Amino acid sequence: MNGAQDKLKVLFASAEAAPWAKVGGLGDVAAALPAALAGTAGSALDIRLILPFHAEIKRKNPTVGYLGAFSVPNQTGVFLRSCMSLLCTASRPTFWIAS
């Protein structure tokens, strides 16, 4: 593989991830598994994390950047969601979905 274009892109979606929001073991796994995959595959993977922008995360007041909005249609109408990204040094790009 040569360059960023050839990397396998992985979007790791979870309901929680340490240290941002963690209730149980899922938060630990969502934090550890992408790191383990990156360690095993080296630079062949471009791993990013996406999770809901929980109130617990908002209370921690992270520096985020607004990326944009998108709509999600369903049976009763359309939900508008916003996407933010973490704007600080992190082990991997992190994105949050807010309503």
N, C-alpha and C positions, 0 to 999 in steps of 0.2 A: 504494500500500500504506500502511496506517495501523497503526502500533503493532507490538508484538512478535508478536501473533497472526497478522499477515499476512505475516510473513517466511517466505521459503522456507527450510526446515530441511534442512541437508546434514550427514550423518554421514560423515566421510572416514575410512575404515578402511585401515590399513596395517600391515605387519609390522614396520616401523621408521620412525622419524622423528627428524631432527636437532632439537635437540641431545640428545635422550634416548637413542636407540639408533640407531646408523648404521654400516652395514657398507659400503655402496656408494651408488650413485646414487639408489636408491629412497628412502633416508633424506632426501636433499636435496630430491627432488621432493615427498615427503610433507610436508615443512616449507614449501616454497615455493609449491606449488599452492594450498592453501587461502588463503594470504595474498594471492596474486594474484587469486583469485576474489573475495575480500572487497574488495580494492582496486578491482576492476572494477565489482562490483555495489553497492558501498557498503553502506548499511544495509539493503538488501533481502534479504540472506542472513544466516542464523544458522548459522555453520559450526563444527562441533566435530570433534575428532580422537579416534580410538580405536585403541589398539594393545595388543599383549600386554605384560604387566608383566614384561619380561625381567630376568634377573639383572643385566645391565649398568645398567638403570634403578634397580634396588634398591640397587646399590652407590653410586649418586649420592645416595641417601637423601633423595629429595624429600618434602616435607610433603604427605601425601595424606589424603583422607577416605574412609572406607568408605561406599559407597552401598548395597550389598546383595549378595545372592547369587542365582544362578539356575542351573537345571539344563539340560544339553544331552543329550538322549537320543541313543543310537547303537545299533548292532547288538549290542554287548557289554554294554550297561548304560547308566548315566547318569553323566555327568561333572558335578560341582559346580564352578561357577566363581564368583569374587568380582569385583566391579567397584569400582574406586577412582577418585576424581577428584583432580586436581592442586589443591592448596590454596595457590596462590601467584599472584602477578601473572604472567599469561601472555598471549600475544597472542590466544589463543582457548582456550575450554574444552577440556581434555584429559582423556580417560578411559583407564584401563588395565584389562585383564582379566587376572586371576590365577587359577591353579589351586590 
